[in-house]
Amino acid sequence: MELLEFFQQHWGEMLAKTLEHIQLVGLAVGLSILIGVPFGIYISQKERLANLVLAVAGVIMTIPSIALFGIMIPILSIINHGIGFLPAFCALVLYSQLPIIRNTYVAVKNVDANIRDAAKGMGMTTRERLIRVEIPMALPVIMAGVRMAVILTIGIAAIAAYIGAGGLGDYISRGISTSYTTMVQAGALSVSVLALGSDFLLGQIQRWISPRTADSK
C-alpha cells in the first residue's frame, strides 16, 4: 500500500524522472549505434583488429560502473563537467559499445559466402554488396545487439544518479541515503518496468525486421 501511495503522490515527478532516464539512455545508445555499427562492419574485414577491439570493449565492460564514473569525473572536470549528465553519458556510450560492435561484427562476418559470391557474380561492388546484401541480412542480429545495449544502459543509468545525472536512479540513491525503503522500491520497480518495456518494444521491432530480411534472400 505504501508503494502504491508513493506512486500516486509522486506520479508527476516520476514521469519527469522517467523522461530524463529515457533521454540519457536514448542519446547514449544512439551515439553508440553511430559509432559501433560502422566500426563493427569495418573490423569484420580485419580479423586481427577485430580481436583487439573486442578485447578492449570486453575489458571496459568489466570495469564497475561506479569506478568508471569515478574515472570520468577528474577527466571532465577539466572542462567543468565533472559531475552530471556528461560523465554519465560518456560512460554509457563506452558500456554500450561491446554488444553493438560484437553483434555487428558477427552478423556481417557470418553472411553466407554463397550469397556474397552471387552478389559478386551480379557485378556488385564491395559497397553495393554491403548496403544491398550484407547489412540487410545482418540487421536482425545487429538489432539484438542494440536491444542488449539498451537494457544494459537502462540499469547502469540508474547508478549514474550518484554523480548527479538524474533519472529514476535519483529515487534509489535518495531512498538509500535517507533509509526510505518505499522510495528505493519505487525507483527500482520503475527502472525494471522501463527495461522490460524497452525490451518488449525492441523485440517487436527485431521480429518485424527478420521476416523482411528473410524475404529478401
C-alpha positions as CSV (number, residue, x, y, z in Angstrom):
1,M,0.0,0.0,0.0
2,E,2.8,2.4,0.8
3,L,4.3,1.8,-2.6
4,L,1.0,2.5,-4.4
5,E,0.5,5.6,-2.4
6,F,4.0,6.8,-3.2
7,F,3.3,6.4,-7.0
8,Q,0.0,8.3,-6.6
9,Q,1.6,11.2,-4.7
10,H,4.7,11.5,-7.0
11,W,3.5,10.4,-10.4
12,G,4.3,13.8,-11.9
13,E,7.8,13.8,-10.7
14,M,8.3,10.1,-11.6
15,L,7.2,10.9,-15.2
16,A,9.8,13.7,-15.4
17,K,12.5,11.4,-14.0
18,T,11.5,8.7,-16.5
19,L,11.8,11.1,-19.4
20,E,15.3,12.1,-18.0
21,H,16.2,8.5,-17.9
22,I,15.0,7.8,-21.4
23,Q,16.8,10.8,-22.7
24,L,20.1,9.8,-21.2
25,V,19.8,6.2,-22.4
26,G,18.5,7.2,-25.8
27,L,21.3,9.7,-26.6
28,A,24.0,7.3,-25.3
29,V,22.7,4.3,-27.3
30,G,22.1,6.5,-30.3
31,L,25.7,7.7,-30.4
32,S,26.9,4.1,-29.7
33,I,25.0,2.9,-32.8
34,L,26.5,5.6,-34.9
35,I,30.0,4.6,-33.7
36,G,29.6,0.8,-33.1
37,V,27.8,-0.3,-36.3
38,P,30.2,1.2,-38.8
39,F,33.1,0.1,-36.7
40,G,31.7,-3.4,-36.4
41,I,31.4,-3.6,-40.2
42,Y,34.9,-2.3,-40.7
43,I,36.6,-4.8,-38.4
44,S,34.6,-7.7,-40.0
45,Q,37.1,-7.4,-42.8
46,K,40.1,-7.2,-40.5
47,E,40.4,-10.2,-38.2
48,R,43.4,-9.0,-36.1
49,L,42.0,-5.6,-35.5
50,A,38.6,-7.2,-34.6
51,N,40.3,-9.3,-31.8
52,L,41.9,-6.2,-30.3
53,V,38.8,-4.1,-30.5
54,L,36.5,-6.8,-29.0
55,A,39.1,-7.4,-26.2
56,V,39.3,-3.7,-25.3
57,A,35.5,-3.4,-25.3
58,G,35.3,-6.5,-23.1
59,V,37.7,-5.0,-20.6
60,I,35.6,-1.8,-20.4
61,M,32.6,-4.0,-19.6
62,T,34.4,-5.5,-16.7
63,I,35.0,-2.1,-15.0
64,P,32.4,-1.5,-12.3
65,S,30.1,1.4,-13.3
66,I,30.9,3.4,-10.1
67,A,34.6,3.1,-10.9
68,L,34.1,4.2,-14.5
69,F,32.1,7.2,-13.3
70,G,34.9,8.0,-10.9
71,I,37.4,7.9,-13.7
72,M,35.3,10.3,-15.8
73,I,34.9,12.9,-13.0
74,P,38.6,14.2,-12.9
75,I,38.9,14.0,-16.7
76,L,35.8,16.0,-17.4
77,S,36.4,18.4,-14.5
78,I,39.0,20.0,-16.8
79,I,36.1,21.4,-18.8
80,N,33.9,22.0,-15.7
81,H,31.7,19.0,-16.3
82,G,33.0,16.5,-13.7
83,I,29.5,15.6,-12.5
84,G,26.1,15.5,-14.0
85,F,24.9,14.4,-17.5
86,L,28.2,14.4,-19.4
87,P,30.3,11.9,-17.4
88,A,27.3,9.6,-17.2
89,F,26.7,9.9,-21.0
90,C,30.3,9.2,-21.8
91,A,30.4,6.1,-19.5
92,L,27.1,4.8,-21.0
93,V,28.5,5.2,-24.5
94,L,31.5,3.1,-23.6
95,Y,29.4,0.4,-21.9
96,S,27.1,0.2,-25.0
97,Q,29.9,-0.5,-27.5
98,L,30.6,-4.2,-26.8
99,P,27.1,-5.6,-27.6
100,I,26.7,-3.3,-30.7
101,I,30.2,-3.8,-32.1
102,R,30.3,-7.6,-31.4
103,N,26.9,-8.3,-32.9
104,T,27.6,-6.2,-35.9
105,Y,30.9,-7.9,-36.4
106,V,29.5,-11.4,-36.0
107,A,26.4,-10.7,-38.2
108,V,28.4,-9.3,-41.1
109,K,31.1,-11.9,-40.8
110,N,28.7,-14.8,-40.9
111,V,26.8,-13.7,-44.0
112,D,26.6,-16.8,-46.2
113,A,29.6,-16.9,-48.6
114,N,27.4,-18.2,-51.4
115,I,25.2,-15.1,-51.2
116,R,28.4,-12.9,-51.3
117,D,29.6,-14.8,-54.4
118,A,26.2,-14.4,-56.0
119,A,26.3,-10.7,-55.4
120,K,29.8,-10.5,-56.9
121,G,28.6,-12.5,-59.9
122,M,25.9,-9.9,-60.4
123,G,28.7,-7.3,-60.7
124,M,28.1,-5.5,-57.4
125,T,30.9,-3.5,-55.9
126,T,32.0,-4.0,-52.3
127,R,30.0,-1.0,-51.2
128,E,26.9,-2.2,-53.1
129,R,27.2,-5.7,-51.6
130,L,27.5,-4.2,-48.1
131,I,24.5,-1.9,-48.5
132,R,22.1,-4.1,-50.5
133,V,23.0,-7.6,-49.3
134,E,25.2,-7.9,-46.1
135,I,23.7,-5.2,-43.9
136,P,20.0,-6.1,-44.6
137,M,20.8,-9.8,-43.8
138,A,22.8,-8.8,-40.7
139,L,20.1,-6.3,-39.4
140,P,18.2,-8.7,-37.0
141,V,21.5,-9.6,-35.2
142,I,22.6,-6.0,-35.1
143,M,19.2,-5.1,-33.7
144,A,19.7,-7.8,-31.0
145,G,22.9,-6.1,-30.0
146,V,21.2,-2.7,-29.8
147,R,18.5,-4.4,-27.7
148,M,21.1,-5.7,-25.2
149,A,22.8,-2.3,-25.1
150,V,19.6,-0.5,-24.3
151,I,18.7,-2.9,-21.4
152,L,22.3,-2.6,-20.1
153,T,22.4,1.1,-20.1
154,I,18.9,1.5,-18.5
155,G,20.3,-0.3,-15.5
156,I,23.6,1.5,-15.4
157,A,22.0,4.9,-15.9
158,A,20.2,4.3,-12.5
159,I,23.6,4.2,-10.8
160,A,24.6,7.4,-12.7
161,A,22.3,9.3,-10.3
162,Y,25.1,9.2,-7.8
163,I,27.1,11.6,-9.9
164,G,24.1,13.9,-10.5
165,A,22.9,12.5,-13.8
166,G,19.3,12.5,-12.8
167,G,16.7,10.0,-13.9
168,L,15.0,7.2,-12.0
169,G,18.2,6.4,-10.1
170,D,17.5,9.5,-8.0
171,Y,14.9,7.7,-6.1
172,I,17.2,4.8,-5.4
173,S,20.1,7.0,-4.2
174,R,17.9,9.3,-2.2
175,G,16.0,6.4,-0.7
176,I,19.2,4.6,0.4
177,S,20.7,7.8,1.9
178,T,17.5,8.5,3.9
179,S,16.7,4.9,4.7
180,Y,13.3,5.4,2.9
181,T,12.6,1.8,1.7
182,T,9.5,2.7,-0.3
183,M,11.4,5.3,-2.4
184,V,14.1,2.7,-3.2
185,Q,11.4,0.2,-4.2
186,A,9.6,2.7,-6.4
187,G,12.9,3.6,-8.1
188,A,13.9,0.0,-8.6
189,L,10.5,-1.0,-9.9
190,S,10.3,1.9,-12.3
191,V,13.7,1.0,-13.8
192,S,12.7,-2.6,-14.1
193,V,9.4,-1.7,-15.9
194,L,11.3,0.7,-18.2
195,A,13.8,-2.0,-19.0
196,L,11.1,-4.7,-19.6
197,G,9.0,-2.2,-21.7
198,S,12.0,-1.3,-23.9
199,D,13.0,-4.9,-24.3
200,F,9.4,-5.8,-25.5
201,L,9.3,-2.9,-27.9
202,L,12.7,-3.6,-29.4
203,G,11.9,-7.3,-29.6
204,Q,8.8,-6.4,-31.7
205,I,11.0,-4.3,-34.0
206,Q,13.5,-7.1,-34.2
207,R,10.8,-9.6,-35.2
208,W,9.4,-7.2,-37.7
209,I,12.8,-6.8,-39.3
210,S,13.6,-10.6,-39.5
211,P,10.8,-11.6,-41.9
212,R,11.6,-8.8,-44.3
213,T,15.3,-9.9,-44.3
214,A,14.2,-13.5,-44.9
215,D,12.0,-12.4,-47.8
216,S,14.9,-10.6,-49.4
217,K,17.1,-13.7,-49.7
